[in-house]
Amino acid sequence: MVTKACTRCHRIMEDDRCAICNVQSSKNWSGFLIIVEPEKSGIAEELGITLPGEYALRVR
C-alpha cells in the first residue's frame, strides 16, 4: 500500500488524484494528522480543513 497526499488539500489517500480537489497526489509527504470534528478543532481551522479525515502536514 502506497500512501499519497493531495498537493492542494493535503488529504491522505492511495489514489493518483484527489477525490475532493481532482489534483495530482504526491508520494513525498510528511507529518500525520487525524481530524475527527473539524468544526471543533483549532488546528483544522488554522489549516483550513473542513472535512474529517487523515491529512499530511507537509506535501511536496
LUMPAVEX-580877 format. One record per residue: residue in one letter; x, y, z of N, C-alpha, C in turn. Coordinates in Angstrom, 3 decimals, padded with zeros to 6 digits. Example, Ala and Ser with C-alpha at 12.3 -4.5 7.8 and 13.67 -1.06 7.14 Angstrom:
<lumlum aa="A" n_X="013.190" n_Y="-005.690" n_Z="007.800" ca_X="012.300" ca_Y="-004.500" ca_Z="007.800" c_X="013.200" c_Y="-003.300" c_Z="007.800"/>
<lumlum aa="S" n_X="012.850" n_Y="-002.250" n_Z="007.080" ca_X="013.670" ca_Y="-001.060" ca_Z="007.140" c_X="012.900" c_Y="000.030" c_Z="007.870"/>
END
This chain:
<lumlum aa="M" n_X="000.837" n_Y="-001.179" n_Z="000.000" ca_X="000.000" ca_Y="000.000" ca_Z="000.000" c_X="000.885" c_Y="001.246" c_Z="000.000"/>
<lumlum aa="V" n_X="000.708" n_Y="002.072" n_Z="-001.001" ca_X="001.457" ca_Y="003.317" ca_Z="-001.105" c_X="000.516" c_Y="004.466" c_Z="-000.774"/>
<lumlum aa="T" n_X="000.840" n_Y="005.187" n_Z="000.271" ca_X="000.002" ca_Y="006.332" ca_Z="000.617" c_X="000.540" c_Y="007.574" c_Z="-000.061"/>
<lumlum aa="K" n_X="-000.379" n_Y="008.392" n_Z="-000.496" ca_X="-000.057" ca_Y="009.651" ca_Z="-001.159" c_X="-000.876" c_Y="010.741" c_Z="-000.502"/>
<lumlum aa="A" n_X="-000.534" n_Y="011.972" n_Z="-000.775" ca_X="-001.277" ca_Y="013.106" ca_Z="-000.233" c_X="-001.561" c_Y="014.109" c_Z="-001.346"/>
<lumlum aa="C" n_X="-002.719" n_Y="014.710" n_Z="-001.278" ca_X="-003.114" ca_Y="015.736" ca_Z="-002.244" c_X="-002.200" c_Y="016.950" c_Z="-002.075"/>
<lumlum aa="T" n_X="-001.741" n_Y="017.482" n_Z="-003.174" ca_X="-000.851" ca_Y="018.638" ca_Z="-003.111" c_X="-001.595" c_Y="019.926" c_Z="-002.781"/>
<lumlum aa="R" n_X="-002.923" n_Y="019.922" n_Z="-002.850" ca_X="-003.710" ca_Y="021.113" ca_Z="-002.525" c_X="-004.305" c_Y="021.039" c_Z="-001.115"/>
<lumlum aa="C" n_X="-005.095" n_Y="019.998" n_Z="-000.825" ca_X="-005.788" ca_Y="019.938" ca_Z="000.472" c_X="-005.051" c_Y="019.086" c_Z="001.513"/>
<lumlum aa="H" n_X="-004.017" n_Y="018.357" n_Z="001.101" ca_X="-003.171" ca_Y="017.535" ca_Z="001.966" c_X="-003.858" c_Y="016.282" c_Z="002.494"/>
<lumlum aa="R" n_X="-005.007" n_Y="015.931" n_Z="001.965" ca_X="-005.719" ca_Y="014.716" ca_Z="002.382" c_X="-004.925" c_Y="013.486" c_Z="001.952"/>
<lumlum aa="I" n_X="-004.787" n_Y="012.499" n_Z="002.837" ca_X="-004.025" ca_Y="011.290" ca_Z="002.552" c_X="-004.936" c_Y="010.264" c_Z="001.877"/>
<lumlum aa="M" n_X="-004.397" n_Y="009.601" n_Z="000.835" ca_X="-005.161" ca_Y="008.643" ca_Z="000.031" c_X="-004.229" c_Y="007.651" c_Z="-000.639"/>
<lumlum aa="E" n_X="-004.779" n_Y="006.734" n_Z="-001.403" ca_X="-003.986" ca_Y="005.801" ca_Z="-002.196" c_X="-004.089" c_Y="006.095" c_Z="-003.691"/>
<lumlum aa="D" n_X="-004.986" n_Y="006.981" n_Z="-004.077" ca_X="-005.244" ca_Y="007.291" ca_Z="-005.490" c_X="-004.219" c_Y="008.270" c_Z="-006.054"/>
<lumlum aa="D" n_X="-004.139" n_Y="008.308" n_Z="-007.381" ca_X="-003.224" ca_Y="009.234" ca_Z="-008.057" c_X="-003.771" c_Y="010.663" c_Z="-008.099"/>
<lumlum aa="R" n_X="-005.101" n_Y="010.790" n_Z="-007.992" ca_X="-005.740" ca_Y="012.104" ca_Z="-007.992" c_X="-006.667" c_Y="012.200" c_Z="-006.789"/>
<lumlum aa="C" n_X="-006.744" n_Y="013.381" n_Z="-006.209" ca_X="-007.595" ca_Y="013.613" ca_Z="-005.042" c_X="-009.070" c_Y="013.591" c_Z="-005.462"/>
<lumlum aa="A" n_X="-009.881" n_Y="012.859" n_Z="-004.706" ca_X="-011.319" ca_Y="012.777" ca_Z="-004.996" c_X="-012.029" c_Y="014.094" c_Z="-004.674"/>
<lumlum aa="I" n_X="-011.464" n_Y="014.898" n_Z="-003.787" ca_X="-012.067" ca_Y="016.166" ca_Z="-003.387" c_X="-011.667" c_Y="017.299" c_Z="-004.341"/>
<lumlum aa="C" n_X="-010.361" n_Y="017.431" n_Z="-004.582" ca_X="-009.828" ca_Y="018.550" ca_Z="-005.376" c_X="-009.591" c_Y="018.213" c_Z="-006.847"/>
<lumlum aa="N" n_X="-009.526" n_Y="016.927" n_Z="-007.179" ca_X="-009.178" ca_Y="016.461" ca_Z="-008.524" c_X="-007.803" c_Y="016.987" c_Z="-008.953"/>
<lumlum aa="V" n_X="-006.853" n_Y="016.954" n_Z="-007.996" ca_X="-005.485" ca_Y="017.416" ca_Z="-008.224" c_X="-004.554" c_Y="016.215" c_Z="-008.048"/>
<lumlum aa="Q" n_X="-003.426" n_Y="016.242" n_Z="-008.732" ca_X="-002.426" ca_Y="015.179" ca_Z="-008.633" c_X="-001.958" c_Y="015.001" c_Z="-007.193"/>
<lumlum aa="S" n_X="-001.809" n_Y="013.756" n_Z="-006.751" ca_X="-001.296" ca_Y="013.486" ca_Z="-005.408" c_X="000.199" c_Y="013.201" c_Z="-005.465"/>
<lumlum aa="S" n_X="000.856" n_Y="013.255" n_Z="-004.312" ca_X="002.305" ca_Y="013.103" ca_Z="-004.227" c_X="002.668" c_Y="012.045" c_Z="-003.189"/>
<lumlum aa="K" n_X="003.733" n_Y="011.284" n_Z="-003.469" ca_X="004.264" ca_Y="010.316" ca_Z="-002.510" c_X="005.174" c_Y="010.996" c_Z="-001.493"/>
<lumlum aa="N" n_X="005.567" n_Y="012.227" n_Z="-001.775" ca_X="006.516" ca_Y="012.952" ca_Z="-000.938" c_X="005.761" c_Y="013.834" c_Z="000.067"/>
<lumlum aa="W" n_X="005.449" n_Y="013.255" n_Z="001.220" ca_X="004.738" ca_Y="013.991" ca_Z="002.261" c_X="005.273" c_Y="013.583" c_Z="003.628"/>
<lumlum aa="S" n_X="005.000" n_Y="014.409" n_Z="004.632" ca_X="005.424" ca_Y="014.088" ca_Z="005.999" c_X="004.439" c_Y="014.682" c_Z="006.992"/>
<lumlum aa="G" n_X="004.458" n_Y="014.154" n_Z="008.204" ca_X="003.547" ca_Y="014.603" ca_Z="009.247" c_X="002.178" c_Y="013.997" c_Z="009.054"/>
<lumlum aa="F" n_X="001.580" n_Y="013.538" n_Z="010.133" ca_X="000.300" ca_Y="012.837" ca_Z="010.037" c_X="-000.678" c_Y="013.454" c_Z="011.029"/>
<lumlum aa="L" n_X="-001.846" n_Y="013.833" n_Z="010.546" ca_X="-002.847" ca_Y="014.495" ca_Z="011.365" c_X="-004.208" c_Y="013.861" c_Z="011.089"/>
<lumlum aa="I" n_X="-004.917" n_Y="013.485" n_Z="012.154" ca_X="-006.268" ca_Y="012.949" ca_Z="012.003" c_X="-007.240" c_Y="013.988" c_Z="012.558"/>
<lumlum aa="I" n_X="-008.175" n_Y="014.401" n_Z="011.727" ca_X="-009.201" ca_Y="015.360" ca_Z="012.126" c_X="-010.532" c_Y="014.624" c_Z="012.214"/>
<lumlum aa="V" n_X="-011.127" n_Y="014.624" n_Z="013.404" ca_X="-012.392" ca_Y="013.936" ca_Z="013.617" c_X="-013.565" c_Y="014.908" c_Z="013.544"/>
<lumlum aa="E" n_X="-013.456" n_Y="016.031" n_Z="014.236" ca_X="-014.509" ca_Y="017.047" ca_Z="014.240" c_X="-013.898" c_Y="018.390" c_Z="013.836"/>
<lumlum aa="P" n_X="-013.804" n_Y="018.666" n_Z="012.536" ca_X="-013.146" ca_Y="019.887" ca_Z="012.086" c_X="-013.788" c_Y="021.173" c_Z="012.604"/>
<lumlum aa="E" n_X="-015.103" n_Y="021.143" n_Z="012.841" ca_X="-015.784" ca_Y="022.353" ca_Z="013.325" c_X="-015.421" c_Y="022.693" c_Z="014.767"/>
<lumlum aa="K" n_X="-014.837" n_Y="021.744" n_Z="015.504" ca_X="-014.445" ca_Y="021.973" ca_Z="016.892" c_X="-012.922" c_Y="022.029" c_Z="017.070"/>
<lumlum aa="S" n_X="-012.181" n_Y="021.934" n_Z="015.985" ca_X="-010.731" ca_Y="021.851" ca_Z="016.056" c_X="-010.063" c_Y="023.168" c_Z="015.671"/>
<lumlum aa="G" n_X="-009.257" n_Y="023.688" n_Z="016.577" ca_X="-008.490" ca_Y="024.898" ca_Z="016.282" c_X="-007.428" c_Y="024.645" c_Z="015.229"/>
<lumlum aa="I" n_X="-006.829" n_Y="023.459" n_Z="015.246" ca_X="-005.807" ca_Y="023.105" ca_Z="014.247" c_X="-006.445" c_Y="023.027" c_Z="012.865"/>
<lumlum aa="A" n_X="-007.620" n_Y="022.390" n_Z="012.775" ca_X="-008.315" ca_Y="022.301" ca_Z="011.482" c_X="-008.665" c_Y="023.691" c_Z="010.958"/>
<lumlum aa="E" n_X="-009.099" n_Y="024.560" n_Z="011.843" ca_X="-009.430" ca_Y="025.935" ca_Z="011.437" c_X="-008.190" c_Y="026.652" c_Z="010.917"/>
<lumlum aa="E" n_X="-007.077" n_Y="026.501" n_Z="011.628" ca_X="-005.832" ca_Y="027.154" ca_Z="011.226" c_X="-005.327" c_Y="026.648" c_Z="009.878"/>
<lumlum aa="L" n_X="-005.523" n_Y="025.354" n_Z="009.602" ca_X="-005.058" ca_Y="024.760" ca_Z="008.346" c_X="-006.100" c_Y="024.816" c_Z="007.234"/>
<lumlum aa="G" n_X="-007.302" n_Y="025.303" n_Z="007.537" ca_X="-008.350" ca_Y="025.411" ca_Z="006.526" c_X="-009.000" c_Y="024.083" c_Z="006.190"/>
<lumlum aa="I" n_X="-009.001" n_Y="023.131" n_Z="007.123" ca_X="-009.578" ca_Y="021.810" ca_Z="006.904" c_X="-011.041" c_Y="021.847" c_Z="007.335"/>
<lumlum aa="T" n_X="-011.941" n_Y="021.419" n_Z="006.430" ca_X="-013.366" ca_Y="021.435" ca_Z="006.734" c_X="-013.989" c_Y="020.047" c_Z="006.753"/>
<lumlum aa="L" n_X="-013.270" n_Y="019.032" n_Z="006.277" ca_X="-013.789" ca_Y="017.664" ca_Z="006.250" c_X="-012.980" c_Y="016.766" c_Z="007.181"/>
<lumlum aa="P" n_X="-013.637" n_Y="015.846" n_Z="007.891" ca_X="-012.889" ca_Y="014.915" ca_Z="008.730" c_X="-012.065" c_Y="013.967" c_Z="007.863"/>
<lumlum aa="G" n_X="-010.940" n_Y="013.500" n_Z="008.391" ca_X="-010.105" ca_Y="012.562" ca_Z="007.657" c_X="-008.659" c_Y="012.607" c_Z="008.105"/>
<lumlum aa="E" n_X="-007.813" n_Y="011.961" n_Z="007.326" ca_X="-006.379" ca_Y="011.914" ca_Z="007.601" c_X="-005.668" c_Y="012.884" c_Z="006.663"/>
<lumlum aa="Y" n_X="-004.747" n_Y="013.664" n_Z="007.224" ca_X="-004.073" ca_Y="014.712" ca_Z="006.463" c_X="-002.567" c_Y="014.684" c_Z="006.697"/>
<lumlum aa="A" n_X="-001.827" n_Y="015.125" n_Z="005.700" ca_X="-000.386" ca_Y="015.310" ca_Z="005.813" c_X="-000.140" c_Y="016.752" c_Z="006.208"/>
<lumlum aa="L" n_X="000.862" n_Y="016.976" n_Z="007.024" ca_X="001.196" ca_Y="018.349" ca_Z="007.403" c_X="002.015" c_Y="019.042" c_Z="006.328"/>
<lumlum aa="R" n_X="002.814" n_Y="018.262" n_Z="005.599" ca_X="003.674" ca_Y="018.851" ca_Z="004.572" c_X="003.651" c_Y="017.963" c_Z="003.330"/>
<lumlum aa="V" n_X="003.410" n_Y="018.550" n_Z="002.175" ca_X="003.363" ca_Y="017.819" ca_Z="000.904" c_X="004.202" c_Y="018.562" c_Z="-000.110"/>
<lumlum aa="R" n_X="005.019" n_Y="017.806" n_Z="-000.816" ca_X="005.831" ca_Y="018.413" ca_Z="-001.892" c_X="005.443" c_Y="017.861" c_Z="-003.223"/>
END
